[in-house]
Each structure stands twice: as C-alpha cells, then as structure tokens.
Amino acid sequence: MILQPEILLVEDNPFDAELTIRALKSRNLANSLIHVSDGQAALDYLFGTGTDTGKTSCTHDTLKVVLLDLKLPKVDGLDVLRQIRANPHTKTLPVVVLTSSREERDIIETYHLGANSYIVKPVDFDKFSEAVSNLGLYWCVLNVVAMPKV
C-alpha cells in the first residue's frame, strides 16, 4: 500500500532538509513526506503542472501541512504561499514557514499572505530537531484540517 503524502517539505538546503526529515522520522511522520527543493517544484506538485504530472501532482485530501522555506530558487517562498492561498483547492491548507530569516518584513508579509505559523530554524541541532518533530506532531496528528469543497 502506498501512503499518500501528509507533509510537503519545500527546502533547498540539503542539510536542513535531511535534519527535518530525521526529526520527523523520530516521530514516525516521515513515511508520508514529499520533499522538493525549489518553489516551482512545490507549485508543480501542488497544482499538477509539472512535465510529468502523474508523478508530481498532489491529492489535496491527504496533505496536512506544507513546511515552506522562504529563500528558494526559481520561485521564492512568498510567491509559493501567495499562489497556495489564491487557489480554492489549497487556500485552507496549513502552511508553516520554516526559515532562517528573522527579517521583520518577511514575518509581516508571511502572515499577511496567510501563513499559519512562522518558525525561525534554530541553529542548534538538538533544538532544530525538537522544533521540527513537535511541529510535525502538531500539524499531522493533533490539528484538524478543513478542506474546501470546490
């Protein structure tokens, strides 16, 4: 049986992606994770617009959260968030910004665009791992997601 993804991780830094995946594995949450490394790949996955849509398209009814970095190649995280909120199929999908940016303008714009949470990546490995595993537990196990009927 193939598990449908519950987490979309949008992270271009391979080290941060690996740490995130390890932290989620510690809570048994990584089996249902899809990782993409740029903003365009995230949009292709979410909206089925990739060149191979059979592999890259998403079933929105199983996706519980998007973990989104802001500083991404091709399409930046703010534009990804903007497009997620503009689409009736994904407008209520929880988006957690997980970034190294502490810039106030990024925080304000992120919430203005409808992010559910903004988390600055801790530099310390143990704190990073704990933060990610706790947010995965919350969004994938405890939180109840409302999906719009379109």
C-alpha positions as CSV (number, residue, x, y, z in Angstrom):
1,M,0.0,0.0,0.0
2,I,1.4,3.4,-1.0
3,L,1.0,6.1,1.6
4,Q,-0.4,9.4,0.3
5,P,1.7,12.3,1.5
6,E,0.7,14.3,4.5
7,I,3.7,16.7,4.5
8,L,5.2,18.7,1.7
9,L,8.7,19.9,2.6
10,V,9.9,22.7,0.4
11,E,13.5,23.2,1.3
12,D,16.5,23.9,-1.0
13,N,19.3,23.3,1.6
14,P,20.1,19.6,1.6
15,F,21.4,19.7,5.1
16,D,18.3,21.4,6.5
17,A,16.1,19.0,4.5
18,E,17.9,16.0,5.9
19,L,17.7,17.3,9.5
20,T,14.0,18.0,9.0
21,I,13.3,14.5,7.6
22,R,15.3,12.9,10.5
23,A,13.4,14.9,13.1
24,L,10.1,13.8,11.5
25,K,11.3,10.2,11.4
26,S,11.8,10.3,15.1
27,R,8.0,10.8,15.5
28,N,7.2,8.3,12.7
29,L,6.0,11.1,10.4
30,A,8.5,10.9,7.5
31,N,6.9,8.0,5.7
32,S,4.2,10.3,4.3
33,L,6.5,13.1,3.3
34,I,7.4,14.6,-0.1
35,H,10.5,16.8,-0.4
36,V,11.0,19.3,-3.2
37,S,14.0,21.6,-3.4
38,D,12.6,24.7,-5.1
39,G,9.4,26.8,-5.3
40,Q,8.5,25.8,-8.8
41,A,8.6,22.1,-7.9
42,A,6.3,22.8,-5.0
43,L,3.8,24.6,-7.2
44,D,4.1,21.8,-9.9
45,Y,3.4,19.2,-7.2
46,L,0.5,21.1,-5.6
47,F,-1.2,22.0,-8.8
48,G,-0.2,19.2,-11.1
49,T,1.6,21.5,-13.6
50,G,4.9,19.6,-13.8
51,T,6.0,17.9,-17.0
52,D,5.3,14.5,-15.5
53,T,2.0,15.3,-13.7
54,G,1.4,11.6,-12.9
55,K,4.4,11.7,-10.6
56,T,4.2,15.3,-9.4
57,S,0.6,16.0,-8.8
58,C,-0.9,16.1,-5.3
59,T,-4.1,14.7,-3.8
60,H,-5.1,17.6,-1.5
61,D,-7.3,15.5,0.7
62,T,-4.3,13.8,2.3
63,L,-1.9,16.7,2.6
64,K,-1.9,18.1,6.1
65,V,0.8,20.7,6.1
66,V,3.3,22.4,3.9
67,L,6.7,23.2,5.5
68,L,7.9,26.1,3.4
69,D,11.3,27.8,3.3
70,L,11.3,31.4,2.1
71,K,14.6,31.7,0.3
72,L,14.1,29.3,-2.6
73,P,15.4,29.0,-6.1
74,K,13.1,29.5,-9.2
75,V,10.0,30.8,-7.2
76,D,10.5,32.2,-3.7
77,G,8.5,31.1,-0.7
78,L,6.4,34.2,-0.5
79,D,5.2,33.6,-4.1
80,V,4.5,29.9,-3.3
81,L,2.4,31.0,-0.3
82,R,0.6,33.6,-2.4
83,Q,-0.3,31.0,-5.0
84,I,-1.4,28.5,-2.4
85,R,-3.8,31.0,-0.8
86,A,-5.1,32.1,-4.2
87,N,-6.2,28.6,-5.3
88,P,-9.6,27.4,-3.9
89,H,-8.2,23.8,-3.6
90,T,-5.3,24.8,-1.4
91,K,-6.4,28.1,0.3
92,T,-7.0,26.4,3.7
93,L,-4.0,24.1,3.5
94,P,-1.9,24.8,6.6
95,V,1.4,26.4,5.7
96,V,4.2,26.6,8.2
97,V,7.1,28.8,7.2
98,L,10.3,27.2,8.4
99,T,13.1,29.6,7.5
100,S,16.4,31.1,8.8
101,S,15.1,34.7,8.1
102,R,14.4,36.8,11.1
103,E,13.7,39.9,9.0
104,E,10.6,41.6,10.3
105,R,9.3,42.4,6.7
106,D,9.4,38.6,5.9
107,I,7.5,37.8,9.1
108,I,4.8,40.5,8.4
109,E,4.4,39.6,4.8
110,T,4.2,35.9,5.5
111,Y,1.4,36.4,8.0
112,H,-0.3,39.0,5.7
113,L,-0.3,36.3,3.0
114,G,-2.0,33.8,5.3
115,A,0.7,31.6,6.8
116,N,-0.4,29.6,9.7
117,S,2.9,29.8,11.5
118,Y,6.4,31.3,11.2
119,I,9.3,29.4,12.7
120,V,12.9,30.5,12.6
121,K,15.2,27.5,12.2
122,P,17.2,27.0,15.4
123,V,20.9,26.9,14.7
124,D,21.5,24.2,17.4
125,F,20.9,20.7,16.0
126,D,19.0,19.4,19.1
127,K,16.7,22.5,19.2
128,F,16.1,22.3,15.5
129,S,15.3,18.6,15.7
130,E,12.9,19.2,18.7
131,A,11.2,22.1,17.0
132,V,10.6,20.1,13.8
133,S,9.4,17.0,15.5
134,N,7.0,19.0,17.6
135,L,5.6,20.9,14.7
136,G,5.2,17.7,12.7
137,L,3.3,16.1,15.7
138,Y,1.0,19.1,16.0
139,W,0.2,19.5,12.3
140,C,-0.1,15.8,11.3
141,V,-1.6,14.3,14.5
142,L,-3.3,16.9,16.6
143,N,-4.5,19.6,14.2
144,V,-7.8,19.1,12.4
145,V,-7.7,20.3,8.7
146,A,-10.7,21.7,6.9
147,M,-10.6,21.1,3.2
148,P,-12.8,23.3,1.0
149,K,-15.3,21.6,-1.3
150,V,-14.8,23.1,-4.8
